[in-house]
Amino acid sequence: MFNFSIVTEWIHNLLASFMPGWLTTTVECVLIGVGLLLVYSLLALFYIYYERKICAFIQCRLGPNRVGPMGLLQVFADMFKMLIKELITINNTDKFLFALAPYLVIIASMLSFACLPWGNGLQVINFNIGIFFLIAVSSIGVLGILLAGWSSNNKYTLIGAMRSGAQMVSYELSIGLSIITMVCLAGTMSIPGIVEAQENGWFIFTGHIPAIIAFIIYLIAGTAETNRGPFDLPEAESELTAGYHTEYSGIHFGFFYLAEYLNLFIVSGVAALLFFGGWMPFHVPGWEGFNDIMNYIPSPIWFIGKAIIISAIIIWFKWTFPRLRIDQLLTLEWKYLLPINLVNLVLMVLVVVYNLHF
Amino acid sequence: MTLLDIFGIQDNGLLALTAALTGAGLVFLAMWVAGLISPRSFNPQKGEAYECGIPTRGNSQTRFSVGYYLFAILFLMFDVETVFLFPWAVRVRELGTDGLLSIAVFFGILVLGLVYAWRKGALEWK
């Protein structure tokens, strides 16, 4: 596999050859920031188009097809429209919290975005407890949503935010426990470490039945965590107008929209990391020629490709299942997913300790 | 392992700060651009809360159902459990059967907690 740290190392040496140390680090941090921003916004634009096309396919429509070739420029037009809409200030809002909420939502998604393994040597934040850090920062997002709902001073937003809070904290348990299940198998929490542990077979293949159960639970909990699909009660249009972001207008609303799509990518990216080997190509032990051919495909393509395919499943959920009620939602989590997850964790531990895996 | 770090920067706190500042910068820049190019118009009706066109009655930042609070408490209990399980999960292979037995006690108490909450009806949405 091509190691991208050769490129970054080369840029580092080039910069260090004519700059003092502190300036080099600053320039590199700016480069990382610009890179993150570019990938972030491009992926958001791609996801909006992608979801609209899948939705259209499921509903036997064509989807966006007028602006640009195959409607590709529609998302740019939408983004621009959002930018030129008026920012309405509401009378009785808590001004500071109202302005702070989008910052928290975007910062949380940007931090977890930077943790993902983009490719061989393309890891931005690389803590040795990487996956733990990822869970920690992604849970800041719920604070932003609660603040948005509370500060708007509107009954709909308050109910939406409370539902969202109850839903996100409940399903975070399932995400945490299925991640623990996979950490048991990997034996490390570092994100490159988890990827390298899957060199001879992705965890979904080597982890027996517990890994498959963990994947299914992760997928359900991840859908709930992004407030999507059958779990979109926080923004149930038919009851709550738009839920927690009812009072936001223009680009202010756009941030919540952006973060929702990026969280979809992050959830699928973490699923790709934990169960489908991150950027690791598809290897079959013993098939040397096949493995060599697979190694020719660059690692970022593997990672983004896997994440996009997993998101297709989550989008498919959204356009297939009807919305749940809140009592059904909480029953599903606390009475089904959590006990199943605990049993699954014990199963996985037995598999790991007595070396029953492949 | 220096090759795996981006630009050879070892300080992950700095990288996390960069990512957080990038997020904040995105919001700030977009708000600034929108403030420059978006129209402005004033109307006393515009500032009212959007509640079906009927004037809002009372304050909305008020008390709400205690059910949400109950689930938050339950979440706290199980989330702390998850945090305690992480260090053990990393070493589970090395600790072997001994570690399994010791964690079984901890795990058993937490499962008892879940069973207690279940029997008390704390998991019912009312």
Interface residues (C-beta under 8 A of the other chain):
Chain A: N3 S5 I6 T8 E9 I11 H12 T25 E28 C29 L31 I32 G33 L36 L37 Y40 S41 L83 I84 K85 E86 L87 I88 T89 I90 N91 N92 D94 P102 Y103 I106 I107 A108 S109 M110 L111 F113 A114 G121 L122 Q123 V124 I125 N126 F127 I129 F132 F133 W150 S152 N153 N154 K155 Y156 T157 L158 I159 M162 G165 A166 V169 S170 E172 L173 G176 L177 I180 V183 C184 G187 T188 M189 P192 T241 T246 E247 G250 I251 H252 G254 F255 I326 D327 L330 T331 W334 K335 L338 P339 L342 L345 V346 V349 V352 V353
Chain B: L3 L4 D5 I6 F7 G8 I9 N12 L14 L15 A16 T18 A19 A20 L21 T22 G23 A24 G25 L26 V27 A30 M31 V33 A34 G35 I37 S38 P39 R40 S41 K46 G47 E48 A49 Y50 E51 T56 N59 S60 Q61 F64 S65 G67 Y68 F71 A72 L74 F75 F78 D79 T82 L85 F86 A89 V90 R91 V92 R93 G96 T97 L100 F107 V111 L114 W118 L123 E124 W125
